Amino acid sequence: QVQLVETGGDSVQAGGSLRLSCTTSGYTWSTYCMAWFRQPPGKGREGVATIDHDGNTHYADSVKGRFTISKDNAERDILLQMDNLKPEDTDMYFCAYSDGVPSSPLRDYAYLDWGQGTQVTVSS
């Protein structure tokens, strides 16, 4: 089991920036994928951005060009830099871990370990 703790959520005005961090502990496989998800009201969990052990990334169309996912601290931390935030970005943001690389990284079914989430609020 991998433990995941998200930090960095805050309230910000539209057009502002935030940087989320997901810190991992416990055993992780050499082949993996980590992801950020959010869950809009009335919808299932929505993949925002993913990164795997080789540094390959995927982004939801709604955040391309605004969000950047990266790794730090010997790949134990997963960062999400969020720029030009919009009110529709308001949500709880969750970090997730998967053994191996899913064929569809932005879908939630392959992720077995989840953090508790951090709240992002963007005011208009």
C-alpha positions in Angstrom: 0.0 0.0 0.0 1.2 3.5 -0.9 0.2 6.4 1.4 -0.5 9.7 -0.3 -0.9 13.1 1.3 -1.9 16.2 -0.7 -1.1 19.7 0.2 -1.3 23.1 -1.4 -5.0 23.7 -1.9 -6.2 27.2 -1.2 -8.6 29.9 -2.3 -7.5 32.1 -5.2 -9.0 34.5 -7.6 -9.6 33.7 -11.3 -6.3 34.0 -13.2 -4.2 33.1 -10.2 -1.9 30.2 -9.6 -1.6 27.3 -7.1 0.9 24.5 -6.7 -0.3 21.2 -5.3 2.0 18.6 -3.9 1.4 14.9 -3.3 3.9 13.2 -1.0 4.2 9.4 -1.1 5.3 6.9 1.5 5.5 3.1 1.6 6.5 0.7 -1.1 6.3 1.8 -4.8 7.0 -0.3 -7.8 9.6 0.7 -10.4 6.9 0.8 -13.0 4.0 3.1 -11.9 1.7 5.9 -12.8 0.6 8.7 -10.6 -2.3 11.1 -11.2 -4.3 14.0 -10.0 -8.1 13.7 -10.1 -11.0 15.9 -9.3 -14.8 15.2 -9.0 -17.2 17.8 -10.3 -20.7 17.9 -8.8 -22.9 15.1 -10.1 -20.0 13.5 -12.0 -17.5 10.7 -11.4 -13.8 11.3 -10.7 -12.2 13.2 -13.6 -8.5 12.7 -14.5 -6.6 16.0 -14.6 -3.0 15.0 -15.2 -0.8 11.9 -14.9 2.9 11.1 -15.0 4.6 7.7 -15.1 8.0 6.3 -14.2 9.4 7.4 -17.5 8.1 10.9 -17.2 5.3 10.5 -19.8 2.4 12.8 -19.1 -1.2 13.1 -20.0 -3.6 16.0 -19.4 -7.3 16.6 -19.6 -8.2 18.8 -22.5 -9.7 21.3 -20.1 -6.3 22.0 -18.4 -3.8 21.7 -21.3 -1.6 24.7 -21.4 -2.5 25.7 -17.9 -1.5 22.8 -15.6 1.9 21.1 -15.4 2.6 17.8 -13.6 6.1 16.9 -12.5 8.1 14.8 -10.0 10.5 15.9 -7.3 12.5 14.5 -4.3 13.7 11.4 -6.0 10.2 10.8 -7.5 8.6 10.6 -4.0 6.6 13.8 -4.6 4.2 14.6 -7.5 3.6 18.3 -8.1 0.8 20.0 -10.0 1.5 23.5 -11.0 -1.9 25.2 -11.8 -1.8 28.5 -13.7 -4.5 30.8 -15.1 -7.1 29.1 -12.8 -10.8 29.3 -13.7 -13.8 29.1 -11.4 -14.7 25.8 -13.0 -11.4 24.4 -11.6 -12.9 24.6 -8.1 -13.0 21.1 -6.6 -11.3 18.7 -4.3 -8.1 17.4 -5.9 -7.0 13.9 -5.2 -3.7 12.2 -5.8 -3.7 8.6 -6.9 -1.2 5.7 -7.5 -1.3 2.8 -9.9 1.1 -0.2 -10.2 2.1 -0.2 -13.9 0.9 2.2 -16.5 -2.8 2.1 -17.4 -3.9 2.0 -21.0 -6.1 5.0 -20.2 -4.2 6.9 -17.6 -6.9 9.5 -17.1 -9.5 6.9 -16.0 -9.8 6.2 -12.3 -10.3 2.4 -12.5 -6.6 1.5 -12.4 -5.7 3.5 -9.4 -5.9 1.6 -6.1 -4.3 4.1 -3.6 -5.8 7.5 -3.0 -5.1 10.5 -0.8 -7.7 12.4 1.2 -7.7 15.4 -1.1 -7.0 19.1 -0.9 -9.6 21.8 -1.6 -9.0 24.3 -4.5 -11.5 27.2 -4.7 -11.3 29.7 -7.5 -13.4 32.9 -7.2 -14.7 34.8 -10.1 
